[in-house]
Amino acid sequence: MEKTREDYEQLFDSITTAYTASGAKMTDWEKEKFVCCYEYFLMNDKLTPLQIEKFMKPIYEKGVKMVQLKEKMKKFS
């Protein structure tokens, strides 16, 4: 199914939210890839499958893991 502009905006928003919620920091590499992908998206209204698989997915998954870890840690505080 073709992704809409809103789908991509939600992806960027969810990544930003995950990192903000967990207090995690992106590495310089992750920041660079995130910004490059975002700029590409702004110019083209989409990302390539390679950009999603290779860059955005790992950054997103790390953000989600950090949120889950923070939730687990709350139980012990």
All heavy atoms as a GROMACS GRO file, in nm:
protein
  647
    1MET      N    1   0.084  -0.119   0.000
    1MET     CA    2   0.000   0.000   0.000
    1MET      C    3   0.089   0.126   0.000
    1MET      O    4   0.187   0.133   0.071
    1MET     CB    5  -0.089   0.000   0.126
    1MET     CG    6  -0.201   0.101   0.118
    1MET     SD    7  -0.320   0.070   0.251
    1MET     CE    8  -0.313   0.227   0.332
    2GLU      N    9   0.053   0.220  -0.081
    2GLU     CA   10   0.130   0.345  -0.094
    2GLU      C   11   0.116   0.428   0.034
    2GLU      O   12   0.007   0.444   0.088
    2GLU     CB   13   0.076   0.425  -0.214
    2GLU     CG   14   0.161   0.543  -0.252
    2GLU     CD   15   0.299   0.505  -0.307
    2GLU    OE1   16   0.314   0.396  -0.362
    2GLU    OE2   17   0.389   0.588  -0.292
    3LYS      N   18   0.227   0.475   0.083
    3LYS     CA   19   0.225   0.558   0.204
    3LYS      C   20   0.191   0.702   0.168
    3LYS      O   21   0.233   0.753   0.065
    3LYS     CB   22   0.361   0.553   0.273
    3LYS     CG   23   0.395   0.414   0.325
    3LYS     CD   24   0.492   0.424   0.439
    3LYS     CE   25   0.527   0.292   0.499
    3LYS     NZ   26   0.418   0.205   0.530
    4THR      N   27   0.116   0.766   0.254
    4THR     CA   28   0.078   0.905   0.233
    4THR      C   29   0.176   0.996   0.306
    4THR      O   30   0.255   0.950   0.389
    4THR     CB   31  -0.064   0.933   0.285
    4THR    OG1   32  -0.062   0.917   0.428
    4THR    CG2   33  -0.166   0.840   0.224
    5ARG      N   34   0.168   1.124   0.277
    5ARG     CA   35   0.251   1.223   0.347
    5ARG      C   36   0.229   1.212   0.498
    5ARG      O   37   0.322   1.218   0.577
    5ARG     CB   38   0.218   1.363   0.297
    5ARG     CG   39   0.302   1.469   0.364
    5ARG     CD   40   0.275   1.609   0.306
    5ARG     NE   41   0.357   1.706   0.376
    5ARG     CZ   42   0.482   1.736   0.346
    5ARG    NH1   43   0.541   1.676   0.245
    5ARG    NH2   44   0.550   1.825   0.415
    6GLU      N   45   0.103   1.190   0.538
    6GLU     CA   46   0.070   1.179   0.681
    6GLU      C   47   0.139   1.058   0.745
    6GLU      O   48   0.181   1.064   0.860
    6GLU     CB   49  -0.082   1.170   0.702
    6GLU     CG   50  -0.156   1.301   0.678
    6GLU     CD   51  -0.172   1.338   0.531
    6GLU    OE1   52  -0.177   1.247   0.445
    6GLU    OE2   53  -0.175   1.458   0.502
    7ASP      N   54   0.149   0.948   0.671
    7ASP     CA   55   0.218   0.828   0.723
    7ASP      C   56   0.363   0.861   0.757
    7ASP      O   57   0.413   0.822   0.862
    7ASP     CB   58   0.216   0.714   0.621
    7ASP     CG   59   0.078   0.656   0.599
    7ASP    OD1   60  -0.005   0.660   0.693
    7ASP    OD2   61   0.052   0.609   0.486
    8TYR      N   62   0.428   0.932   0.667
    8TYR     CA   63   0.568   0.968   0.691
    8TYR      C   64   0.580   1.068   0.805
    8TYR      O   65   0.671   1.058   0.888
    8TYR     CB   66   0.632   1.025   0.564
    8TYR     CG   67   0.649   0.922   0.455
    8TYR    CD1   68   0.575   0.929   0.339
    8TYR    CD2   69   0.739   0.817   0.470
    8TYR    CE1   70   0.590   0.834   0.238
    8TYR    CE2   71   0.755   0.722   0.370
    8TYR     CZ   72   0.679   0.731   0.254
    8TYR     OH   73   0.695   0.637   0.157
    9GLU      N   74   0.489   1.164   0.810
    9GLU     CA   75   0.492   1.262   0.920
    9GLU      C   76   0.474   1.191   1.054
    9GLU      O   77   0.540   1.224   1.152
    9GLU     CB   78   0.384   1.369   0.899
    9GLU     CG   79   0.422   1.468   0.790
    9GLU     CD   80   0.310   1.564   0.753
    9GLU    OE1   81   0.195   1.544   0.795
    9GLU    OE2   82   0.341   1.660   0.680
   10GLN      N   83   0.385   1.090   1.057
   10GLN     CA   84   0.364   1.013   1.180
   10GLN      C   85   0.490   0.937   1.220
   10GLN      O   86   0.522   0.926   1.338
   10GLN     CB   87   0.247   0.916   1.164
   10GLN     CG   88   0.113   0.983   1.176
   10GLN     CD   89  -0.001   0.884   1.161
   10GLN    OE1   90   0.016   0.773   1.110
   10GLN    NE2   91  -0.119   0.923   1.206
   11LEU      N   92   0.562   0.885   1.121
   11LEU     CA   93   0.687   0.813   1.148
   11LEU      C   94   0.787   0.907   1.216
   11LEU      O   95   0.842   0.874   1.321
   11LEU     CB   96   0.746   0.757   1.019
   11LEU     CG   97   0.885   0.694   1.029
   11LEU    CD1   98   0.882   0.569   1.119
   11LEU    CD2   99   0.939   0.658   0.892
   12PHE      N  100   0.807   1.024   1.159
   12PHE     CA  101   0.902   1.119   1.218
   12PHE      C  102   0.854   1.163   1.356
   12PHE      O  103   0.933   1.172   1.450
   12PHE     CB  104   0.921   1.241   1.127
   12PHE     CG  105   1.006   1.211   1.005
   12PHE    CD1  106   0.950   1.203   0.879
   12PHE    CD2  107   1.143   1.190   1.018
   12PHE    CE1  108   1.028   1.174   0.767
   12PHE    CE2  109   1.222   1.162   0.906
   12PHE     CZ  110   1.164   1.154   0.781
   13ASP      N  111   0.724   1.190   1.368
   13ASP     CA  112   0.668   1.232   1.498
   13ASP      C  113   0.686   1.123   1.603
   13ASP      O  114   0.722   1.152   1.718
   13ASP     CB  115   0.519   1.265   1.486
   13ASP     CG  116   0.496   1.400   1.420
   13ASP    OD1  117   0.592   1.478   1.405
   13ASP    OD2  118   0.380   1.428   1.382
   14SER      N  119   0.660   0.997   1.565
   14SER     CA  120   0.668   0.889   1.663
   14SER      C  121   0.812   0.867   1.708
   14SER      O  122   0.838   0.837   1.825
   14SER     CB  123   0.605   0.760   1.609
   14SER     OG  124   0.673   0.716   1.495
   15ILE      N  125   0.907   0.885   1.617
   15ILE     CA  126   1.047   0.872   1.655
   15ILE      C  127   1.085   0.983   1.753
   15ILE      O  128   1.143   0.958   1.859
   15ILE     CB  129   1.140   0.876   1.531
   15ILE    CG1  130   1.122   0.747   1.450
   15ILE    CG2  131   1.286   0.894   1.572
   15ILE    CD1  132   1.193   0.747   1.316
   16THR      N  133   1.048   1.105   1.719
   16THR     CA  134   1.079   1.219   1.806
   16THR      C  135   1.015   1.202   1.943
   16THR      O  136   1.078   1.224   2.046
   16THR     CB  137   1.030   1.351   1.740
   16THR    OG1  138   1.087   1.359   1.609
   16THR    CG2  139   1.071   1.472   1.819
   17THR      N  140   0.889   1.158   1.945
   17THR     CA  141   0.816   1.137   2.070
   17THR      C  142   0.883   1.029   2.155
   17THR      O  143   0.898   1.045   2.276
   17THR     CB  144   0.669   1.098   2.041
   17THR    OG1  145   0.610   1.204   1.965
   17THR    CG2  146   0.591   1.078   2.169
   18ALA      N  147   0.924   0.919   2.091
   18ALA     CA  148   0.987   0.809   2.165
   18ALA      C  149   1.116   0.855   2.232
   18ALA      O  150   1.142   0.825   2.349
   18ALA     CB  151   1.016   0.691   2.072
   19TYR      N  152   1.196   0.931   2.159
   19TYR     CA  153   1.322   0.978   2.217
   19TYR      C  154   1.297   1.080   2.327
   19TYR      O  155   1.364   1.079   2.430
   19TYR     CB  156   1.415   1.035   2.108
   19TYR     CG  157   1.490   0.925   2.037
   19TYR    CD1  158   1.432   0.852   1.934
   19TYR    CD2  159   1.619   0.891   2.075
   19TYR    CE1  160   1.499   0.750   1.871
   19TYR    CE2  161   1.688   0.789   2.012
   19TYR     CZ  162   1.628   0.719   1.910
   19TYR     OH  163   1.695   0.617   1.848
   20THR      N  164   1.200   1.168   2.306
   20THR     CA  165   1.167   1.268   2.408
   20THR      C  166   1.113   1.201   2.534
   20THR      O  167   1.154   1.234   2.645
   20THR     CB  168   1.063   1.369   2.353
   20THR    OG1  169   1.116   1.426   2.233
   20THR    CG2  170   1.036   1.479   2.452
   21ALA      N  171   1.023   1.104   2.516
   21ALA     CA  172   0.960   1.036   2.629
   21ALA      C  173   1.059   0.956   2.710
   21ALA      O  174   1.047   0.946   2.832
   21ALA     CB  175   0.848   0.945   2.579
   22SER      N  176   1.159   0.900   2.644
   22SER     CA  177   1.254   0.815   2.716
   22SER      C  178   1.375   0.892   2.767
   22SER      O  179   1.450   0.843   2.850
   22SER     CB  180   1.303   0.702   2.625
   22SER     OG  181   1.384   0.754   2.522
   23GLY      N  182   1.393   1.012   2.715
   23GLY     CA  183   1.511   1.089   2.752
   23GLY      C  184   1.637   1.038   2.684
   23GLY      O  185   1.747   1.079   2.716
   24ALA      N  186   1.619   0.947   2.588
   24ALA     CA  187   1.734   0.891   2.515
   24ALA      C  188   1.792   0.996   2.421
   24ALA      O  189   1.723   1.087   2.379
   24ALA     CB  190   1.690   0.768   2.435
   25LYS      N  191   1.917   0.979   2.392
   25LYS     CA  192   1.985   1.070   2.300
   25LYS      C  193   2.019   0.994   2.172
   25LYS      O  194   2.061   0.879   2.178
   25LYS     CB  195   2.115   1.122   2.361
   25LYS     CG  196   2.095   1.198   2.491
   25LYS     CD  197   2.061   1.342   2.464
   25LYS     CE  198   2.051   1.422   2.591
   25LYS     NZ  199   1.918   1.446   2.636
   26MET      N  200   1.999   1.060   2.061
   26MET     CA  201   2.042   1.000   1.935
   26MET      C  202   2.193   1.018   1.924
   26MET      O  203   2.247   1.120   1.967
   26MET     CB  204   1.978   1.072   1.816
   26MET     CG  205   1.835   1.035   1.791
   26MET     SD  206   1.779   1.107   1.634
   26MET     CE  207   1.604   1.087   1.651
   27THR      N  208   2.258   0.919   1.866
   27THR     CA  209   2.401   0.936   1.838
   27THR      C  210   2.414   1.036   1.724
   27THR      O  211   2.315   1.068   1.656
   27THR     CB  212   2.464   0.802   1.794
   27THR    OG1  213   2.405   0.762   1.669
   27THR    CG2  214   2.446   0.694   1.899
   28ASP      N  215   2.535   1.084   1.701
   28ASP     CA  216   2.557   1.178   1.590
   28ASP      C  217   2.516   1.114   1.458
   28ASP      O  218   2.456   1.178   1.372
   28ASP     CB  219   2.704   1.222   1.583
   28ASP     CG  220   2.740   1.313   1.699
   28ASP    OD1  221   2.649   1.368   1.764
   28ASP    OD2  222   2.861   1.330   1.725
   29TRP      N  223   2.548   0.985   1.441
   29TRP     CA  224   2.512   0.913   1.318
   29TRP      C  225   2.360   0.910   1.302
   29TRP      O  226   2.308   0.936   1.194
   29TRP     CB  227   2.569   0.771   1.324
   29TRP     CG  228   2.539   0.692   1.199
   29TRP    CD1  229   2.617   0.686   1.087
   29TRP    CD2  230   2.425   0.609   1.174
   29TRP    NE1  231   2.557   0.604   0.994
   29TRP    CE2  232   2.440   0.556   1.044
   29TRP    CE3  233   2.312   0.575   1.247
   29TRP    CZ2  234   2.346   0.471   0.987
   29TRP    CZ3  235   2.218   0.490   1.191
   29TRP    CH2  236   2.236   0.439   1.062
   30GLU      N  237   2.290   0.875   1.411
   30GLU     CA  238   2.144   0.868   1.403
   30GLU      C  239   2.083   1.005   1.371
   30GLU      O  240   1.992   1.015   1.290
   30GLU     CB  241   2.086   0.815   1.535
   30GLU     CG  242   2.115   0.668   1.557
   30GLU     CD  243   2.089   0.621   1.699
   30GLU    OE1  244   2.093   0.705   1.793
   30GLU    OE2  245   2.066   0.502   1.716
   31LYS      N  246   2.135   1.108   1.438
   31LYS     CA  247   2.086   1.244   1.412
   31LYS      C  248   2.105   1.282   1.266
   31LYS      O  249   2.015   1.336   1.202
   31LYS     CB  250   2.162   1.345   1.498
   31LYS     CG  251   2.084   1.396   1.615
   31LYS     CD  252   2.162   1.507   1.685
   31LYS     CE  253   2.159   1.479   1.833
   31LYS     NZ  254   2.266   1.531   1.909
   32GLU      N  255   2.224   1.252   1.216
   32GLU     CA  256   2.255   1.285   1.077
   32GLU      C  257   2.160   1.214   0.980
   32GLU      O  258   2.107   1.275   0.888
   32GLU     CB  259   2.400   1.245   1.048
   32GLU     CG  260   2.449   1.286   0.912
   32GLU     CD  261   2.591   1.238   0.884
   32GLU    OE1  262   2.673   1.236   0.978
   32GLU    OE2  263   2.618   1.202   0.769
   33LYS      N  264   2.139   1.085   1.003
   33LYS     CA  265   2.049   1.008   0.915
   33LYS      C  266   1.905   1.056   0.929
   33LYS      O  267   1.832   1.067   0.831
   33LYS     CB  268   2.057   0.858   0.946
   33LYS     CG  269   2.190   0.798   0.913
   33LYS     CD  270   2.225   0.820   0.768
   33LYS     CE  271   2.370   0.790   0.741
   33LYS     NZ  272   2.423   0.858   0.623
   34PHE      N  273   1.863   1.085   1.052
   34PHE     CA  274   1.727   1.133   1.077
   34PHE      C  275   1.705   1.264   1.001
   34PHE      O  276   1.606   1.280   0.930
   34PHE     CB  277   1.707   1.154   1.227
   34PHE     CG  278   1.566   1.194   1.265
   34PHE    CD1  279   1.468   1.098   1.282
   34PHE    CD2  280   1.533   1.327   1.286
   34PHE    CE1  281   1.339   1.134   1.318
   34PHE    CE2  282   1.404   1.364   1.321
   34PHE     CZ  283   1.307   1.266   1.338
   35VAL      N  284   1.800   1.357   1.014
   35VAL     CA  285   1.788   1.488   0.948
   35VAL      C  286   1.794   1.473   0.796
   35VAL      O  287   1.714   1.534   0.724
   35VAL     CB  288   1.897   1.586   1.000
   35VAL    CG1  289   1.902   1.711   0.916
   35VAL    CG2  290   1.870   1.621   1.146
   36CYS      N  291   1.886   1.389   0.748
   36CYS     CA  292   1.896   1.367   0.602
   36CYS      C  293   1.766   1.311   0.546
   36CYS      O  294   1.717   1.356   0.444
   36CYS     CB  295   2.010   1.271   0.569
   36CYS     SG  296   2.173   1.344   0.585
   37CYS      N  297   1.711   1.212   0.616
   37CYS     CA  298   1.586   1.151   0.571
   37CYS      C  299   1.472   1.253   0.577
   37CYS      O  300   1.388   1.260   0.488
   37CYS     CB  301   1.550   1.028   0.654
   37CYS     SG  302   1.654   0.885   0.619
   38TYR      N  303   1.471   1.333   0.683
   38TYR     CA  304   1.365   1.433   0.697
   38TYR      C  305   1.374   1.537   0.585
   38TYR      O  306   1.273   1.573   0.526
   38TYR     CB  307   1.372   1.499   0.834
   38TYR     CG  308   1.247   1.579   0.866
   38TYR    CD1  309   1.124   1.514   0.877
   38TYR    CD2  310   1.252   1.716   0.884
   38TYR    CE1  311   1.009   1.585   0.905
   38TYR    CE2  312   1.137   1.788   0.913
   38TYR     CZ  313   1.015   1.722   0.923
   38TYR     OH  314   0.902   1.792   0.949
   39GLU      N  315   1.494   1.582   0.555
   39GLU     CA  316   1.511   1.681   0.448
   39GLU      C  317   1.472   1.621   0.312
   39GLU      O  318   1.407   1.686   0.230
   39GLU     CB  319   1.655   1.733   0.445
   39GLU     CG  320   1.684   1.826   0.560
   39GLU     CD  321   1.830   1.867   0.573
   39GLU    OE1  322   1.916   1.808   0.503
   39GLU    OE2  323   1.856   1.957   0.655
   40TYR      N  324   1.509   1.496   0.290
   40TYR     CA  325   1.471   1.427   0.166
   40TYR      C  326   1.318   1.419   0.158
   40TYR      O  327   1.259   1.446   0.054
   40TYR     CB  328   1.532   1.286   0.163
   40TYR     CG  329   1.497   1.209   0.038
   40TYR    CD1  330   1.579   1.215  -0.074
   40TYR    CD2  331   1.382   1.130   0.032
   40TYR    CE1  332   1.548   1.144  -0.190
   40TYR    CE2  333   1.350   1.060  -0.083
   40TYR     CZ  334   1.432   1.068  -0.194
   40TYR     OH  335   1.400   0.999  -0.308
   41PHE      N  336   1.256   1.383   0.269
   41PHE     CA  337   1.110   1.374   0.274
   41PHE      C  338   1.045   1.508   0.242
   41PHE      O  339   0.950   1.516   0.165
   41PHE     CB  340   1.065   1.325   0.413
   41PHE     CG  341   0.921   1.353   0.444
   41PHE    CD1  342   0.821   1.284   0.378
   41PHE    CD2  343   0.886   1.448   0.537
   41PHE    CE1  344   0.687   1.310   0.405
   41PHE    CE2  345   0.753   1.474   0.566
   41PHE     CZ  346   0.653   1.406   0.499
   42LEU      N  347   1.098   1.616   0.301
   42LEU     CA  348   1.039   1.749   0.277
   42LEU      C  349   1.048   1.787   0.129
   42LEU      O  350   0.956   1.850   0.076
   42LEU     CB  351   1.109   1.855   0.362
   42LEU     CG  352   1.082   1.847   0.513
   42LEU    CD1  353   1.164   1.952   0.586
   42LEU    CD2  354   0.935   1.864   0.544
   43MET      N  355   1.155   1.746   0.063
   43MET     CA  356   1.170   1.780  -0.079
   43MET      C  357   1.090   1.687  -0.170
   43MET      O  358   1.046   1.728  -0.276
   43MET     CB  359   1.318   1.774  -0.119
   43MET     CG  360   1.400   1.888  -0.061
   43MET     SD  361   1.566   1.896  -0.130
   43MET     CE  362   1.636   1.740  -0.078
   44ASN      N  363   1.071   1.561  -0.129
   44ASN     CA  364   1.012   1.461  -0.219
   44ASN      C  365   0.878   1.405  -0.173
   44ASN      O  366   0.818   1.325  -0.244
   44ASN     CB  367   1.109   1.345  -0.239
   44ASN     CG  368   1.239   1.392  -0.300
   44ASN    OD1  369   1.244   1.423  -0.417
   44ASN    ND2  370   1.343   1.401  -0.219
   45ASP      N  371   0.833   1.443  -0.054
   45ASP     CA  372   0.708   1.393   0.003
   45ASP      C  373   0.708   1.244   0.028
   45ASP      O  374   0.604   1.184   0.050
   45ASP     CB  375   0.589   1.428  -0.086
   45ASP     CG  376   0.520   1.555  -0.040
   45ASP    OD1  377   0.571   1.622   0.051
   45ASP    OD2  378   0.412   1.587  -0.095
   46LYS      N  379   0.824   1.180   0.022
   46LYS     CA  380   0.831   1.036   0.053
   46LYS      C  381   0.975   0.999   0.086
   46LYS      O  382   1.066   1.078   0.069
   46LYS     CB  383   0.778   0.953  -0.063
   46LYS     CG  384   0.860   0.962  -0.191
   46LYS     CD  385   0.795   0.876  -0.298
   46LYS     CE  386   0.876   0.857  -0.420
   46LYS     NZ  387   0.895   0.965  -0.509
   47LEU      N  388   0.992   0.878   0.135
   47LEU     CA  389   1.125   0.822   0.159
   47LEU      C  390   1.141   0.701   0.068
   47LEU      O  391   1.043   0.642   0.025
   47LEU     CB  392   1.139   0.777   0.304
   47LEU     CG  393   1.137   0.886   0.411
   47LEU    CD1  394   1.134   0.823   0.549
   47LEU    CD2  395   1.256   0.977   0.397
   48THR      N  396   1.265   0.663   0.043
   48THR     CA  397   1.288   0.542  -0.034
   48THR      C  398   1.277   0.422   0.061
   48THR      O  399   1.300   0.437   0.181
   48THR     CB  400   1.428   0.542  -0.099
   48THR    OG1  401   1.526   0.535   0.005
   48THR    CG2  402   1.450   0.666  -0.182
   49PRO      N  403   1.244   0.305   0.009
   49PRO     CA  404   1.240   0.186   0.096
   49PRO      C  405   1.373   0.163   0.168
   49PRO      O  406   1.376   0.123   0.283
   49PRO     CB  407   1.210   0.071  -0.001
   49PRO     CG  408   1.136   0.137  -0.114
   49PRO     CD  409   1.197   0.275  -0.126
   50LEU      N  410   1.485   0.193   0.102
   50LEU     CA  411   1.616   0.177   0.163
   50LEU      C  412   1.631   0.271   0.283
   50LEU      O  413   1.681   0.231   0.388
   50LEU     CB  414   1.727   0.206   0.061
   50LEU     CG  415   1.869   0.198   0.117
   50LEU    CD1  416   1.905   0.052   0.149
   50LEU    CD2  417   1.969   0.256   0.019
   51GLN      N  418   1.587   0.395   0.269
   51GLN     CA  419   1.597   0.490   0.379
   51GLN      C  420   1.516   0.442   0.499
   51GLN      O  421   1.559   0.455   0.612
   51GLN     CB  422   1.546   0.629   0.336
   51GLN     CG  423   1.641   0.700   0.243
   51GLN     CD  424   1.578   0.826   0.186
   51GLN    OE1  425   1.464   0.826   0.141
   51GLN    NE2  426   1.654   0.933   0.188
   52ILE      N  427   1.401   0.385   0.474
   52ILE     CA  428   1.317   0.338   0.584
   52ILE      C  429   1.380   0.217   0.651
   52ILE      O  430   1.396   0.214   0.773
   52ILE     CB  431   1.175   0.305   0.532
   52ILE    CG1  432   1.105   0.434   0.489
   52ILE    CG2  433   1.093   0.234   0.642
   52ILE    CD1  434   0.974   0.412   0.416
   53GLU      N  435   1.420   0.117   0.572
   53GLU     CA  436   1.475  -0.007   0.627
   53GLU      C  437   1.609   0.015   0.696
   53GLU      O  438   1.633  -0.033   0.805
   53GLU     CB  439   1.494  -0.112   0.516
   53GLU     CG  440   1.383  -0.210   0.499
   53GLU     CD  441   1.329  -0.271   0.628
   53GLU    OE1  442   1.404  -0.341   0.699
   53GLU    OE2  443   1.212  -0.250   0.657
   54LYS      N  444   1.698   0.088   0.629
   54LYS     CA  445   1.835   0.098   0.677
   54LYS      C  446   1.853   0.202   0.786
   54LYS      O  447   1.936   0.186   0.874
   54LYS     CB  448   1.926   0.129   0.558
   54LYS     CG  449   2.072   0.108   0.590
   54LYS     CD  450   2.154   0.109   0.465
   54LYS     CE  451   2.300   0.085   0.500
   54LYS     NZ  452   2.388   0.110   0.390
   55PHE      N  453   1.776   0.312   0.779
   55PHE     CA  454   1.799   0.422   0.872
   55PHE      C  455   1.686   0.445   0.970
   55PHE      O  456   1.706   0.446   1.091
   55PHE     CB  457   1.826   0.552   0.794
   55PHE     CG  458   1.940   0.542   0.696
   55PHE    CD1  459   1.924   0.580   0.565
   55PHE    CD2  460   2.063   0.491   0.736
   55PHE    CE1  461   2.030   0.570   0.475
   55PHE    CE2  462   2.169   0.481   0.646
   55PHE     CZ  463   2.152   0.521   0.516
   56MET      N  464   1.564   0.463   0.919
   56MET     CA  465   1.455   0.504   1.006
   56MET      C  466   1.409   0.393   1.099
   56MET      O  467   1.383   0.416   1.216
   56MET     CB  468   1.336   0.556   0.923
   56MET     CG  469   1.372   0.674   0.833
   56MET     SD  470   1.458   0.808   0.919
   56MET     CE  471   1.325   0.877   1.012
   57LYS      N  472   1.399   0.271   1.047
   57LYS     CA  473   1.351   0.160   1.130
   57LYS      C  474   1.440   0.134   1.252
   57LYS      O  475   1.389   0.125   1.363
   57LYS     CB  476   1.337   0.034   1.043
   57LYS     CG  477   1.262  -0.079   1.109
   57LYS     CD  478   1.242  -0.193   1.012
   57LYS     CE  479   1.186  -0.314   1.080
   57LYS     NZ  480   1.199  -0.434   0.998
   58PRO      N  481   1.573   0.126   1.235
   58PRO     CA  482   1.658   0.104   1.354
   58PRO      C  483   1.649   0.218   1.456
   58PRO      O  484   1.650   0.194   1.576
   58PRO     CB  485   1.799   0.094   1.297
   58PRO     CG  486   1.785   0.070   1.152
   58PRO     CD  487   1.650   0.122   1.111
   59ILE      N  488   1.640   0.343   1.406
   59ILE     CA  489   1.630   0.457   1.496
   59ILE      C  490   1.498   0.450   1.573
   59ILE      O  491   1.494   0.470   1.695
   59ILE     CB  492   1.642   0.591   1.418
   59ILE    CG1  493   1.784   0.604   1.359
   59ILE    CG2  494   1.612   0.710   1.508
   59ILE    CD1  495   1.801   0.721   1.262
   60TYR      N  496   1.391   0.417   1.502
   60TYR     CA  497   1.260   0.404   1.565
   60TYR      C  498   1.261   0.292   1.670
   60TYR      O  499   1.216   0.310   1.782
   60TYR     CB  500   1.153   0.376   1.459
   60TYR     CG  501   1.018   0.347   1.518
   60TYR    CD1  502   0.943   0.449   1.575
   60TYR    CD2  503   0.965   0.219   1.516
   60TYR    CE1  504   0.818   0.422   1.630
   60TYR    CE2  505   0.841   0.193   1.570
   60TYR     CZ  506   0.768   0.295   1.626
   60TYR     OH  507   0.645   0.268   1.681
   61GLU      N  508   1.314   0.176   1.633
   61GLU     CA  509   1.316   0.062   1.725
   61GLU      C  510   1.397   0.091   1.850
   61GLU      O  511   1.358   0.052   1.960
   61GLU     CB  512   1.368  -0.063   1.653
   61GLU     CG  513   1.266  -0.117   1.554
   61GLU     CD  514   1.319  -0.228   1.465
   61GLU    OE1  515   1.442  -0.254   1.464
   61GLU    OE2  516   1.237  -0.288   1.394
   62LYS      N  517   1.508   0.162   1.835
   62LYS     CA  518   1.587   0.199   1.952
   62LYS      C  519   1.506   0.292   2.043
   62LYS      O  520   1.505   0.275   2.166
   62LYS     CB  521   1.716   0.268   1.909
   62LYS     CG  522   1.800   0.314   2.027
   62LYS     CD  523   1.922   0.393   1.982
   62LYS     CE  524   1.984   0.467   2.099
   62LYS     NZ  525   2.083   0.565   2.054
   63GLY      N  526   1.437   0.389   1.985
   63GLY     CA  527   1.354   0.481   2.064
   63GLY      C  528   1.246   0.407   2.142
   63GLY      O  529   1.224   0.433   2.260
   64VAL      N  530   1.181   0.312   2.076
   64VAL     CA  531   1.075   0.234   2.142
   64VAL      C  532   1.134   0.152   2.256
   64VAL      O  533   1.078   0.146   2.366
   64VAL     CB  534   1.003   0.143   2.039
   64VAL    CG1  535   0.913   0.043   2.108
   64VAL    CG2  536   0.923   0.227   1.941
   65LYS      N  537   1.250   0.088   2.233
   65LYS     CA  538   1.315   0.009   2.338
   65LYS      C  539   1.349   0.096   2.459
   65LYS      O  540   1.335   0.054   2.573
   65LYS     CB  541   1.442  -0.056   2.284
   65LYS     CG  542   1.418  -0.182   2.208
   65LYS     CD  543   1.549  -0.246   2.168
   65LYS     CE  544   1.524  -0.355   2.067
   65LYS     NZ  545   1.629  -0.366   1.967
   66MET      N  546   1.395   0.218   2.433
   66MET     CA  547   1.432   0.307   2.542
   66MET      C  548   1.309   0.346   2.624
   66MET      O  549   1.316   0.356   2.746
   66MET     CB  550   1.502   0.432   2.488
   66MET     CG  551   1.635   0.402   2.420
   66MET     SD  552   1.751   0.308   2.521
   66MET     CE  553   1.807   0.434   2.632
   67VAL      N  554   1.196   0.368   2.558
   67VAL     CA  555   1.072   0.400   2.630
   67VAL      C  556   1.032   0.281   2.717
   67VAL      O  557   0.997   0.297   2.834
   67VAL     CB  558   0.958   0.437   2.532
   67VAL    CG1  559   0.824   0.445   2.605
   67VAL    CG2  560   0.988   0.570   2.464
   68GLN      N  561   1.039   0.160   2.661
   68GLN     CA  562   1.003   0.039   2.736
   68GLN      C  563   1.094   0.022   2.857
   68GLN      O  564   1.050  -0.012   2.966
   68GLN     CB  565   1.009  -0.085   2.646
   68GLN     CG  566   0.900  -0.085   2.541
   68GLN     CD  567   0.923  -0.191   2.433
   68GLN    OE1  568   1.032  -0.244   2.416
   68GLN    NE2  569   0.818  -0.220   2.357
   69LEU      N  570   1.223   0.047   2.838
   69LEU     CA  571   1.319   0.036   2.946
   69LEU      C  572   1.288   0.137   3.057
   69LEU      O  573   1.290   0.104   3.175
   69LEU     CB  574   1.461   0.057   2.892
   69LEU     CG  575   1.576   0.040   2.990
   69LEU    CD1  576   1.578  -0.104   3.042
   69LEU    CD2  577   1.708   0.073   2.923
   70LYS      N  578   1.254   0.258   3.016
   70LYS     CA  579   1.222   0.362   3.114
   70LYS      C  580   1.098   0.321   3.196
   70LYS      O  581   1.094   0.339   3.316
   70LYS     CB  582   1.198   0.495   3.043
   70LYS     CG  583   1.182   0.610   3.140
   70LYS     CD  584   1.170   0.743   3.069
   70LYS     CE  585   1.158   0.855   3.169
   70LYS     NZ  586   1.135   0.984   3.106
   71GLU      N  587   0.999   0.262   3.129
   71GLU     CA  588   0.878   0.216   3.198
   71GLU      C  589   0.913   0.107   3.300
   71GLU      O  590   0.862   0.106   3.411
   71GLU     CB  591   0.774   0.164   3.096
   71GLU     CG  592   0.710   0.272   3.012
   71GLU     CD  593   0.641   0.379   3.094
   71GLU    OE1  594   0.563   0.344   3.184
   71GLU    OE2  595   0.664   0.499   3.068
   72LYS      N  596   0.999   0.014   3.260
   72LYS     CA  597   1.039  -0.093   3.351
   72LYS      C  598   1.113  -0.037   3.472
   72LYS      O  599   1.094  -0.082   3.585
   72LYS     CB  600   1.127  -0.195   3.278
   72LYS     CG  601   1.051  -0.287   3.187
   72LYS     CD  602   1.143  -0.385   3.118
   72LYS     CE  603   1.065  -0.469   3.019
   72LYS     NZ  604   1.149  -0.544   2.929
   73MET      N  605   1.196   0.062   3.448
   73MET     CA  606   1.276   0.122   3.555
   73MET      C  607   1.185   0.195   3.656
   73MET      O  608   1.216   0.198   3.775
   73MET     CB  609   1.381   0.218   3.500
   73MET     CG  610   1.487   0.149   3.417
   73MET     SD  611   1.574   0.016   3.503
   73MET     CE  612   1.680   0.113   3.609
   74LYS      N  613   1.074   0.250   3.608
   74LYS     CA  614   0.980   0.321   3.697
   74LYS      C  615   0.929   0.228   3.808
   74LYS      O  616   0.906   0.269   3.918
   74LYS     CB  617   0.861   0.374   3.617
   74LYS     CG  618   0.883   0.508   3.556
   74LYS     CD  619   0.754   0.556   3.492
   74LYS     CE  620   0.778   0.680   3.409
   74LYS     NZ  621   0.658   0.716   3.333
   75LYS      N  622   0.912   0.100   3.773
   75LYS     CA  623   0.859   0.003   3.869
   75LYS      C  624   0.953  -0.015   3.988
   75LYS      O  625   0.913  -0.057   4.095
   75LYS     CB  626   0.836  -0.132   3.799
   75LYS     CG  627   0.724  -0.128   3.698
   75LYS     CD  628   0.711  -0.261   3.626
   75LYS     CE  629   0.605  -0.250   3.519
   75LYS     NZ  630   0.600  -0.366   3.433
   76PHE      N  631   1.081   0.014   3.967
   76PHE     CA  632   1.180  -0.006   4.073
   76PHE      C  633   1.212   0.120   4.150
   76PHE      O  634   1.290   0.119   4.243
   76PHE     CB  635   1.309  -0.064   4.013
   76PHE     CG  636   1.289  -0.202   3.956
   76PHE    CD1  637   1.277  -0.220   3.820
   76PHE    CD2  638   1.280  -0.312   4.040
   76PHE    CE1  639   1.257  -0.346   3.766
   76PHE    CE2  640   1.260  -0.439   3.987
   76PHE     CZ  641   1.248  -0.456   3.850
   77SER      N  642   1.153   0.232   4.108
   77SER     CA  643   1.188   0.356   4.177
   77SER      C  644   1.080   0.397   4.276
   77SER      O  645   0.975   0.343   4.284
   77SER     CB  646   1.212   0.468   4.077
   77SER     OG  647   1.103   0.485   3.992
   0.00000   0.00000   0.00000
